[in-house]
Amino acid sequence: MKIAGFDIGGANTDLAVVEFNDHGDIIDIKTDFKYFPMWLEKDKLGNALIDLIGDDINDLDAVGICMTAELVDAYKTKKEGVLDISRKSNESFNVPVGFIGLNGVLKYKDVIKNPEDVAAANWIATSKIASKMEPNSIMIDTGSTTTDIIPIKNGSECTKGRSDLERLKTGELVYSGTLRTNVATIVRKVPLGDEFIRVSSELFAITADIHMVLGNIKKEEYTCSTPDGAGKSKEECMRRIARVICGDMDMLTPDNICEIAAFIYQKQIERIAEALIEVSKREKIEKVVTTGLGMDIIGAKAAEMAEINFEGMDKIITKEECVVAPAIGTALMMEQFMRKDEI
């Protein structure tokens, strides 16, 4: 059985095509992703999904969908977003399509009845993979935009929050990611020599710029658009960071920029660690599994700061696959759903 799992985010759409044997064991995984800003291109979603699959489309037995893109401001409400995304996804394929909800996989007809169950439920899919590695753990999944902090007990997620709003309150969701976070939301001041300078609140630089300057990511991993529409070289990233304090490279040195970047990076880690400690103390769990694009540079560092033991999920799936873990988890859940003849 070959199943495509999609994670449709606001900025990126991830794909995992997973092939299973007759016993439900994985025998092959292919992954891909596409920068696809839903706030601009939502009407092209169907074509984007088909293009991502490519030649595998003729061999698919089913498609699974998880999403967070319903939150983009192209939709007036999350319900509107879920219904639009699910309809376009369902209409794009001639095989069974299922949608990841808070309590499992839903058919399209059930999504129409309960769209709120599908909104921002991609973490449900990722937790399925983490639980296979550590049945009692906290999963930290850091993507381009957000970080999920999901407690798992006896192989099942046990979050206190269910919606994004609730999870922001409980510490299980932190709106800070590897690429797209506006650095002005992380700090109010940054160091410049012996002084601290207040930052401007403009969208001048993002965390991708920080991590490029520090060597935490490669240029090909800077997959989102830049704030100024310019390139993604280290020098161009430095120019954007200089603007955060209303400066430029005539006023600042590369060492100044590196100092600012390192400070912002540290504050980002502190924010994730703070939420991790909150969840860990509440649930009495001291084992962390990290995944996502930021699994090493953010998730693992936050666990170290919180003095909690951690392991990367790349012990059971490859590092490349960790980047699209929700898509893989979606395919796994869809395979189990199909095996039960539920769709």
N, C-alpha and C positions, 0 to 999 in steps of 0.2 A: 504494500500500500504506500502510495506517495502523496504526501499532504503538504500544502503550502500554508505557512503561518505568517500573517502580516501583523506588524505593530505600526498602526497609523498614528503618528504623532503630529503635533502642530507644525513642526519644522522638518522632521525626517520621517520617512516611511521605510521600515526595515522588513526584510524578507528572509525566511528560512524555509527551504524545501527539504523536507525530511522524509527519508524512505525507511519503511519498517518491514520486518519479516513477518511471517505468519503468527509469530508469538508476541508481536508487539515490541520487539527489540529494535533499536535504531541500527541501521546498517550504512546509512550515508546521510550527510548533512551538507547542503549548499547554502551559502548566505550571500546576501547583497543588501545594499541600502541606497536610498536616493534622497538628496536634499529636495524637499518638496514643501514649500511654504503654503500651507493650507489657507492662510488668510488671503492669499493672492490667487491661488490656483485650484481651489476646491472643485470647480466645475470640470477639471481635467483628471479627477481622481481615478476614475475607471480606467482610463488609458494608461495612467502611471502604474497601476497595479499590474496590468497585462504586460506592459513593457518590462517591468522588473522580473517577471517570471520568465519571459522569453520562450525558448523552445520547450521548456518543461510543461507548458500549459496543456499540451496534448496528452500528457501522461498522468495528470493529476486525478486523484480519486476524491479529493475534498479540499476545501479551503477554510482555514480558521482566521478570524479577525479579532484583534484587540485594538483599542483606540484610546487616545487622549486628546485627539484633535478637535473634539467637540467643544473645547474651551476657547478656541481661537475667536477673535473678535469679529470674524466674518459671520458668526451666528449670534442671534440675539439671546438665545438661551442654550443651555447644554442639551436639552431635549431636542431642539431643532437640529443641533449638530449631530447628535446620535442618529436621528431618523434619516438625515441626509446622507451621512457616511454609510450607514448600514444599507440603505436602499441602493446606492451606487455600487457598493461592494457586491451585494447580492445579485444585481443585474449584470455584473461583469463576467460571471462564470456560469458554465453549464453543468457544474458538479455541485454537490451539496455544500452549502456555506453555513458555518456556525460562528457565533459571536461569544467572546469571553465575557461573562458576567460575574458578579460578586459571589454567586453560588454555583458556578459552573458554566457549561456551554448552553447557549440559547439558540433556538431556531429564529429565523427572521420574523416569523409571525409573532413570536413571543417578545422580541425586541420592540415591536410596534406597541405591544401592550404595556411593557415595562422598560422604557428607554433608560430610566435612571439606573437600572441594574448594570448597564453596559458602560456607562460613563467612567472614564479613567480607571478601568479595571485591569490594565496591563500588568500591574504588580502581582495580581493573582496568578497569572501565567508564569512569571519569573519565580515566584515562591515555590512552584512545583519542582523546578530544577534544583533550587537550593536545598529543599527538604530531602532530596535524594542523597545529597552529600552530607548534610548535618541535620538530622531530624529535630534537634533542639538548638536553635541558633537564631541570630538576627541577620537578615539579609540586607546588605547595603548595595543598592543598584544605582550607580551614578551615570546618568546619560548626558546628553548635550545641554539639557535645560533644568532638570530636577534630580533630586536624590530621594529614593525610597528607602525607608528604614523599617523593615518588616519583621516582626517577631514570629518565630516558628516553634511550635511545641508538638512533640510526638508526630512530626511529619506534616502538620497542618498549620497554616497561618492563623494567628490569633490576634489580629489587630483590634485595637479599640475603636479606631475610626474607620468608616467605610467610604464616605465621599472624600473628595479632595479637601473640602472645607473642614471636615472633622479631622482628617489626618494632619492638616496643618496645625490644628490645636493640640493633638496628642503627640507631636514630635515624629510622626511616622512619614511625614512628607516635608522636605525642605526644598524651597524653590531656589536652588543653587546647583548649577551644572558645570560640565567641563568646558562648554563652548559659548553658550548664548547669554550667559548672565551679565547684565550691565554691572560693571565694577563699582559704579557709584551706589549700588544697593548693598555692597559688602562693607564699605568703609565710609567714614565721614571725613577722616584726615589720613594723610600718608606722610611718611618721613621724607625730608629733603635735607641732607646734611644733619645739622644739629637741631633742625626745626621740624614742626609738623604743619602741613599745609592742608587747608580745607579743600575738598574736591568739588567740582561742578556737578550738577545733577543731570547734565546732558548725556545722551547716549553716544559717547565718544569712543569708548573701548569696552570690550567684552572679555570674559574669562579666556576665550581662545587666544586672545592677544597676550594675556599674562602667561599662559602655559607654553605658548610658542617662544616667547622671550626667555623663559626659564629652561627651555629644552624638554618640557614635560610631554609635549606632543610633537608629532612630525607634521610637516606642511600638508601632507595628504590627509591627515586626520582633522584638519581645519576645514570641515565640510559645510559649514554654514556661511551665509553671506557676511561681509565685513560691514561695520557701521558706516564707513565712509565710501563704500563701493570700490575702494582701492584694493591692492593685492594683499598677499598673506605672508610675505617674507618677514624675517625678523626685524629688518629695518622699518618696514611699513607698520608692523605691530608696535614698535617703539614710538613711532610718530603719533599713533592713536593714544597710547598711554600718556604721552606728554600732554596731550590736550585735556586729559582728565583734570589737571591742575592749571589749565589755561596756558600751557607752555608749548614750546616746540623744540626741535633739536638744535636750534641756534642758542637756546637758553639753557638747555639741559644736556648732560653727558650720558653716554650709554650706561655708565656706572650708576648715575642717578635713577635711570629707568629701571635697571635691574634691582636696585634697592626698593623702589616703589612696588615692582612686580612681586618681589619676595614677600613684602609686607602684606599685600592684598591676598596672596596665596595662603599665607599663614592664617589670616582672618577667615578665609573661606573654610579652611580645615577646622578652625575653632567652632564655626557655626554648625558644621556637620557633627563634630564631636559632642557638642552640647546636646543636640537632639538624640544622638546615640546613647549618651549617658542616661538621659531621661527615660528612654525606652528600656535600656538594660536594667536599671534599678527597679523600674516598675514591674518588669516581667521576670526579674532574677535570672537573666540569661547572660553568660559571659563568653559566648563564642560567636564570632562574626564570620559570615561568608560574603566576600565582595565580588561584584560583577559590574559590567557596563564599561563604557569607554574610560571612565575615571576610576576603575577598580583599584589600580595601584597608586595613582597620584592623588586620589581624594579619599576613597573608601578605606584603603589600608592605612593611610596616614591618620585618618580620623580615629580608627580603631587603636592605633599606637598611642595617640594623644589621650584617648579615653582609658588606656591601659587594659584593653580587652584583647584576648587572643583572636587571631583572624587567619583565614585561609582564602585564597583566590579560587573562584569557581572554575578557573582554567585547569583544575585538577581533574574535572570530569568532562568538560568541553574545552575546546581550544580557546586561546586568547581572542582570536578573531571572532569566534562564535559568541564569546561573552558580551561583545558589543551589541549583539542582536538577541540577547537571551530571552526577552519577552516574546519575540517571534518564534523561537524554538519551543518555548513553553506552550505557546498557543497551538503549535502543531501537535505537541504531545497530548494536550487536552482534547484536541479534535480527533486524534486517532482513537483515544479511549472512548470518546463519544460515539464514533462510528462503529467501534467494535461491539458496543452494546445495542447496535441497530436502532439508535434513537433518532436517526435523521435519514 
